[in-house]
Protein backbone atom coordinates (compact mmCIF):
# COMPACT_ATOMS: atom_id res chain seq x y z
CA UNK A 1 0.00 0.00 0.00
CA UNK A 2 1.40 3.41 -0.95
CA UNK A 3 2.10 6.10 1.66
CA UNK A 4 -0.95 8.15 0.64
CA UNK A 5 -3.27 5.14 0.94
CA UNK A 6 -1.75 4.25 4.35
CA UNK A 7 -2.36 7.82 5.56
CA UNK A 8 -6.00 7.73 4.42
CA UNK A 9 -6.52 4.29 5.97
CA UNK A 10 -5.16 5.59 9.29
CA UNK A 11 -7.68 8.46 9.14
CA UNK A 12 -10.52 6.03 8.35
CA UNK A 13 -9.49 3.69 11.18
CA UNK A 14 -9.54 6.61 13.63
CA UNK A 15 -12.68 8.43 12.46
CA UNK A 16 -14.04 8.89 15.97
CA UNK A 17 -10.94 10.88 16.94
CA UNK A 18 -11.50 13.14 13.95
CA UNK A 19 -15.31 13.38 14.14
CA UNK A 20 -15.30 17.16 14.59
CA UNK A 21 -12.58 17.75 12.02
CA UNK A 22 -13.21 18.29 8.31
CA UNK A 23 -10.32 17.49 5.99
CA UNK A 24 -10.16 17.86 2.22
CA UNK A 25 -7.42 16.89 -0.19
CA UNK A 26 -6.90 19.04 -3.25
CA UNK A 27 -6.54 17.08 -6.47
CA UNK A 28 -5.70 18.12 -9.98
CA UNK A 29 -7.91 16.74 -12.76
CA UNK A 30 -5.21 14.13 -13.46
CA UNK A 31 -5.62 12.78 -9.90
CA UNK A 32 -2.43 14.24 -8.46
CA UNK A 33 -2.80 15.38 -4.84
CA UNK A 34 -1.36 18.88 -4.48
CA UNK A 35 -2.45 19.84 -1.00
CA UNK A 36 -4.81 19.58 1.90
CA UNK A 37 -7.12 21.82 3.92
CA UNK A 38 -8.73 21.18 7.26
CA UNK A 39 -11.18 22.86 9.59
CA UNK A 40 -11.26 21.71 13.19
CA UNK A 41 -12.62 22.92 16.50
CA UNK A 42 -10.58 25.69 18.08
CA UNK A 43 -9.51 24.18 21.37
CA UNK A 44 -9.28 27.59 23.03
CA UNK A 45 -13.08 27.46 23.27
CA UNK A 46 -15.63 24.96 24.49
CA UNK A 47 -17.78 25.69 21.44
CA UNK A 48 -17.65 23.69 18.18
CA UNK A 49 -19.19 26.66 16.33
CA UNK A 50 -15.75 28.33 16.49
CA UNK A 51 -13.32 26.67 14.12
CA UNK A 52 -9.73 26.89 12.99
CA UNK A 53 -8.71 26.54 9.33
CA UNK A 54 -5.38 25.52 7.90
CA UNK A 55 -3.87 24.43 4.61
CA UNK A 56 -0.79 23.06 2.96
CA UNK A 57 -0.20 23.28 -0.79
CA UNK A 58 2.78 21.79 -2.60
CA UNK A 59 5.05 24.78 -3.33
CA UNK A 60 5.05 23.81 -7.00
CA UNK A 61 1.32 24.69 -7.11
CA UNK A 62 1.27 27.80 -4.95
CA UNK A 63 0.16 31.16 -6.39
CA UNK A 64 -1.93 29.47 -9.11
CA UNK A 65 -5.35 30.02 -7.51
CA UNK A 66 -5.92 26.47 -6.25
CA UNK A 67 -5.79 27.44 -2.58
CA UNK A 68 -8.10 30.43 -3.08
CA UNK A 69 -10.66 28.36 -4.98
CA UNK A 70 -10.65 25.53 -2.44
CA UNK A 71 -10.69 27.84 0.60
CA UNK A 72 -13.67 29.82 -0.73
CA UNK A 73 -15.72 26.65 -1.15
CA UNK A 74 -14.67 25.28 2.24
CA UNK A 75 -15.53 28.56 4.01
CA UNK A 76 -18.89 28.61 2.23
CA UNK A 77 -19.55 24.99 3.30
CA UNK A 78 -18.59 25.64 6.91
CA UNK A 79 -20.80 28.73 7.28
CA UNK A 80 -23.77 27.59 5.19
CA UNK A 81 -23.95 23.83 5.73
CA UNK A 82 -22.19 23.17 9.04
CA UNK A 83 -23.49 26.55 10.31
CA UNK A 84 -20.50 27.57 12.37
CA UNK A 85 -20.22 31.05 13.91
CA UNK A 86 -16.62 32.00 13.16
CA UNK A 87 -13.28 30.84 11.82
CA UNK A 88 -9.99 31.81 13.39
CA UNK A 89 -6.59 31.21 11.88
CA UNK A 90 -3.04 32.45 11.97
CA UNK A 91 0.07 32.67 9.82
CA UNK A 92 3.65 33.45 10.68
CA UNK A 93 4.65 36.92 9.58
CA UNK A 94 7.43 35.39 7.45
CA UNK A 95 4.74 33.57 5.42
CA UNK A 96 3.12 36.42 3.47
CA UNK A 97 1.52 34.03 0.95
CA UNK A 98 -0.74 32.63 3.68
CA UNK A 99 -1.64 35.85 5.44
CA UNK A 100 -2.28 37.69 2.18
CA UNK A 101 -4.62 34.88 1.14
CA UNK A 102 -6.45 35.16 4.47
CA UNK A 103 -6.99 38.85 3.84
CA UNK A 104 -8.13 38.17 0.26
CA UNK A 105 -10.68 35.70 1.67
CA UNK A 106 -12.12 38.38 3.97
CA UNK A 107 -10.39 37.47 7.21
CA UNK A 108 -9.63 40.42 9.46
CA UNK A 109 -6.26 40.67 11.19
CA UNK A 110 -7.00 40.96 14.90
CA UNK A 111 -3.60 40.75 16.57
CA UNK A 112 0.02 39.79 16.42
CA UNK A 113 1.36 37.11 18.78
CA UNK A 114 4.11 34.57 19.30
CA UNK A 115 3.56 31.39 17.25
CA UNK A 116 4.54 27.83 18.09
CA UNK A 117 6.85 27.76 15.04
CA UNK A 118 10.58 28.29 15.46
CA UNK A 119 13.22 29.50 13.03
CA UNK A 120 16.56 27.83 12.26
CA UNK A 121 18.17 29.47 15.31
CA UNK A 122 15.49 28.21 17.72
CA UNK A 123 13.62 31.52 18.06
CA UNK A 124 9.85 31.56 18.13
CA UNK A 125 8.34 33.31 15.12
CA UNK A 126 5.71 36.02 15.35
CA UNK A 127 2.33 35.47 13.73
CA UNK A 128 -0.73 37.39 12.63
CA UNK A 129 -4.05 36.14 14.00
CA UNK A 130 -7.16 36.37 11.82
CA UNK A 131 -10.91 36.12 12.26
CA UNK A 132 -13.84 35.66 9.89
CA UNK A 133 -17.31 35.72 11.42
CA UNK A 134 -20.47 34.40 9.81
CA UNK A 135 -21.82 37.96 9.92
CA UNK A 136 -18.82 39.32 7.97
CA UNK A 137 -18.97 36.40 5.54
CA UNK A 138 -22.68 37.13 4.85
CA UNK A 139 -22.02 40.88 4.54
CA UNK A 140 -19.21 40.30 2.02
CA UNK A 141 -21.36 37.84 0.09
CA UNK A 142 -24.29 40.30 -0.11
CA UNK A 143 -22.06 43.26 -0.94
CA UNK A 144 -20.51 41.38 -3.85
CA UNK A 145 -23.72 39.80 -5.15
CA UNK A 146 -23.69 39.80 -8.93
CA UNK A 147 -20.08 40.91 -9.10
CA UNK A 148 -16.81 39.04 -9.16
CA UNK A 149 -16.63 38.13 -5.51
CA UNK A 150 -14.92 35.76 -3.16
CA UNK A 151 -18.17 33.97 -2.35
CA UNK A 152 -20.44 33.56 -5.32
C-alpha positions as CSV (number, residue, x, y, z in Angstrom):
1,X,0.0,0.0,0.0
2,X,1.4,3.4,-1.0
3,X,2.1,6.1,1.7
4,X,-1.0,8.2,0.6
5,X,-3.3,5.1,0.9
6,X,-1.8,4.3,4.3
7,X,-2.4,7.8,5.6
8,X,-6.0,7.7,4.4
9,X,-6.5,4.3,6.0
10,X,-5.2,5.6,9.3
11,X,-7.7,8.5,9.1
12,X,-10.5,6.0,8.3
13,X,-9.5,3.7,11.2
14,X,-9.5,6.6,13.6
15,X,-12.7,8.4,12.5
16,X,-14.0,8.9,16.0
17,X,-10.9,10.9,16.9
18,X,-11.5,13.1,14.0
19,X,-15.3,13.4,14.1
20,X,-15.3,17.2,14.6
21,X,-12.6,17.7,12.0
22,X,-13.2,18.3,8.3
23,X,-10.3,17.5,6.0
24,X,-10.2,17.9,2.2
25,X,-7.4,16.9,-0.2
26,X,-6.9,19.0,-3.2
27,X,-6.5,17.1,-6.5
28,X,-5.7,18.1,-10.0
29,X,-7.9,16.7,-12.8
30,X,-5.2,14.1,-13.5
31,X,-5.6,12.8,-9.9
32,X,-2.4,14.2,-8.5
33,X,-2.8,15.4,-4.8
34,X,-1.4,18.9,-4.5
35,X,-2.5,19.8,-1.0
36,X,-4.8,19.6,1.9
37,X,-7.1,21.8,3.9
38,X,-8.7,21.2,7.3
39,X,-11.2,22.9,9.6
40,X,-11.3,21.7,13.2
41,X,-12.6,22.9,16.5
42,X,-10.6,25.7,18.1
43,X,-9.5,24.2,21.4
44,X,-9.3,27.6,23.0
45,X,-13.1,27.5,23.3
46,X,-15.6,25.0,24.5
47,X,-17.8,25.7,21.4
48,X,-17.6,23.7,18.2
49,X,-19.2,26.7,16.3
50,X,-15.8,28.3,16.5
51,X,-13.3,26.7,14.1
52,X,-9.7,26.9,13.0
53,X,-8.7,26.5,9.3
54,X,-5.4,25.5,7.9
55,X,-3.9,24.4,4.6
56,X,-0.8,23.1,3.0
57,X,-0.2,23.3,-0.8
58,X,2.8,21.8,-2.6
59,X,5.0,24.8,-3.3
60,X,5.1,23.8,-7.0
61,X,1.3,24.7,-7.1
62,X,1.3,27.8,-4.9
63,X,0.2,31.2,-6.4
64,X,-1.9,29.5,-9.1
65,X,-5.3,30.0,-7.5
66,X,-5.9,26.5,-6.3
67,X,-5.8,27.4,-2.6
68,X,-8.1,30.4,-3.1
69,X,-10.7,28.4,-5.0
70,X,-10.6,25.5,-2.4
71,X,-10.7,27.8,0.6
72,X,-13.7,29.8,-0.7
73,X,-15.7,26.6,-1.1
74,X,-14.7,25.3,2.2
75,X,-15.5,28.6,4.0
76,X,-18.9,28.6,2.2
77,X,-19.6,25.0,3.3
78,X,-18.6,25.6,6.9
79,X,-20.8,28.7,7.3
80,X,-23.8,27.6,5.2
81,X,-23.9,23.8,5.7
82,X,-22.2,23.2,9.0
83,X,-23.5,26.6,10.3
84,X,-20.5,27.6,12.4
85,X,-20.2,31.1,13.9
86,X,-16.6,32.0,13.2
87,X,-13.3,30.8,11.8
88,X,-10.0,31.8,13.4
89,X,-6.6,31.2,11.9
90,X,-3.0,32.4,12.0
91,X,0.1,32.7,9.8
92,X,3.6,33.4,10.7
93,X,4.6,36.9,9.6
94,X,7.4,35.4,7.5
95,X,4.7,33.6,5.4
96,X,3.1,36.4,3.5
97,X,1.5,34.0,0.9
98,X,-0.7,32.6,3.7
99,X,-1.6,35.8,5.4
100,X,-2.3,37.7,2.2
101,X,-4.6,34.9,1.1
102,X,-6.4,35.2,4.5
103,X,-7.0,38.9,3.8
104,X,-8.1,38.2,0.3
105,X,-10.7,35.7,1.7
106,X,-12.1,38.4,4.0
107,X,-10.4,37.5,7.2
108,X,-9.6,40.4,9.5
109,X,-6.3,40.7,11.2
110,X,-7.0,41.0,14.9
111,X,-3.6,40.8,16.6
112,X,0.0,39.8,16.4
113,X,1.4,37.1,18.8
114,X,4.1,34.6,19.3
115,X,3.6,31.4,17.3
116,X,4.5,27.8,18.1
117,X,6.9,27.8,15.0
118,X,10.6,28.3,15.5
119,X,13.2,29.5,13.0
120,X,16.6,27.8,12.3
121,X,18.2,29.5,15.3
122,X,15.5,28.2,17.7
123,X,13.6,31.5,18.1
124,X,9.8,31.6,18.1
125,X,8.3,33.3,15.1
126,X,5.7,36.0,15.3
127,X,2.3,35.5,13.7
128,X,-0.7,37.4,12.6
129,X,-4.1,36.1,14.0
130,X,-7.2,36.4,11.8
131,X,-10.9,36.1,12.3
132,X,-13.8,35.7,9.9
133,X,-17.3,35.7,11.4
134,X,-20.5,34.4,9.8
135,X,-21.8,38.0,9.9
136,X,-18.8,39.3,8.0
137,X,-19.0,36.4,5.5
138,X,-22.7,37.1,4.8
139,X,-22.0,40.9,4.5
140,X,-19.2,40.3,2.0
141,X,-21.4,37.8,0.1
142,X,-24.3,40.3,-0.1
143,X,-22.1,43.3,-0.9
144,X,-20.5,41.4,-3.8
145,X,-23.7,39.8,-5.2
146,X,-23.7,39.8,-8.9
147,X,-20.1,40.9,-9.1
148,X,-16.8,39.0,-9.2
149,X,-16.6,38.1,-5.5
150,X,-14.9,35.8,-3.2
151,X,-18.2,34.0,-2.3
152,X,-20.4,33.6,-5.3
